[in-house]
Amino acid sequence: MNPQFAYQLIAIGVVMLLLGFILPFLMVIMVLPSTFLLNFLAFGISVAGLFTGIIGLSMLVSNYRNRRDD
């Protein structure tokens, strides 16, 4: 497995988590309107970013364990 792909997944996950934090923050300070769709989108992006980062980390750990065993 290519470790570069794992790092890309981790980076995408971090960006999604940050976006999932920034959107509700902008709604709290009333820059963006708080709508059901926007709230659901922020939550979904945050959860998807968490899972994407975990998948990237697990791919990276798996790659290092396989390389260490060789």
Secondary structure, DSSP 8 states (H G I E B T S, - for coil): --HHHHHHHHHHHHHHHHHHHHHHHHHHTTSS---HHHHHHHHHHHHHHHHHHHHHHHHHHHHHHHHHH-
